[in-house]
Amino acid sequence: MLKLSFKAKVFALSVAGIVVTGLILFGAVWIQRHELYTRVTTELNAQGQEECAKIAQSVYLMLRTNQEKLQKELRHNLAVAEHLLQQQGRIELDGETVSWNAVNQFTKEARKVDLPKMRCGSQWLGQNAEADIVSPVVDEVRELVGGTCTVFQRMNPAGDMLQVCTNVQKPDGTRAVGSYIPAVNPDRSPNPVIAAVLRGETFVGRAFVVNQWYMSAYRPICDAKNEVIGVLYSGIPLEEVAELRQVIMDLVVAKTGYVFVLTGSGEEKGTYVISQGGKRDGENIYDAKDADGKPFIQEIIAKATATEDGQIKFQRYTWRNSPDEPARWKTTAIAYFEPWDWVVCAGTYDDDYREAGERVSSALKQLLVWVAVGCALAVVLCGGAALVCTRRIARPIVEAMTMMERVAEG
């Protein structure tokens, strides 16, 4: 009985050591699995954020390049318009007056004003509102260099500027003569265009023209006394930068993410300039809330307008593109292009990277299975070896114990 007990104890200790070793190995792999999965998930999220940031930065740089290109083009167009005016003769105000129904381009309020006729040489610029009737200078500019062109007349000492000759058209297809730029915006702030030209400077930048935003150039027109009596304008609608819009809409972030652009300030704050596929352009989503009820668009715009020189900020939120879709977590990189008041957002959904994470998780699970199988095989194989070794080691000890028992009995 003692012999069997001794052998069993030796064998049990050997097997226990093997089992403990296997459990330690399995536990270590189990712990490392969770740590590794956490690291991989963190790395994938960081990779998604980095990709969003790179695309937002690329769009910002693209806008800046287009801004510089448009500025050069507008200055050239303005120079062409000035040359044509000089060929016609000096811009002067006639002693004869004419009545205008002046319409504020922002508020659409109308008022009657009587102003001296504006002449270019011997030719009165007229009050032509019909697109199929030729207007002097502005139509020739369009034929030569494209874009829009307008001659403004100063309405009063404040500096309100009335379009008296233009190829800019209203939504109904008529020329926008009679529309004017007020010296003071509806929010009571000075209009930057008027402020610049009254100082005798040329304004080049984003400006609201009649009913949409243009990349514009405005140069003061002065009389013989060097007083500002009007403005010469050339512009290109931002919406007509078709190639740029299409490039932005075609950008894909990860698998299903995309780039969208919002207006960052003014009455149009939060309005889609460029939406996914252009389907929601013009829609205002400033008050939109995510699944947690947070006004995330307001937060995006606040972050964007607080940045400078293409600095990137991030926003995480849940979003659905239609009521039928489930809400999905999304990470968006934000940049602000101040010259156009564009908030650029490059976003990707978290589940775009879930497939890679799931592959890693699956590989780790398989590793655990193989570790468990390896431990089980080790227990079986090493247990068998331990049994053989136990018999060999225990045999002389058992024999000695047997002899001692016999001596004790004799």
Helices and strands as residue ranges (DSSP letters): H 2-88, E 91-104, E 110-120, E 123-124, H 138-145, E 148-154, E 161-166, E 179-181, H 192-198, E 203-209, E 212-222, E 228-237, G 238-240, H 242-250, E 252-253, E 257-263, E 272-274, G 276-278, H 296-305, E 313-319, E 328-337, G 338-340, E 342-349, G 350-353, H 354-409
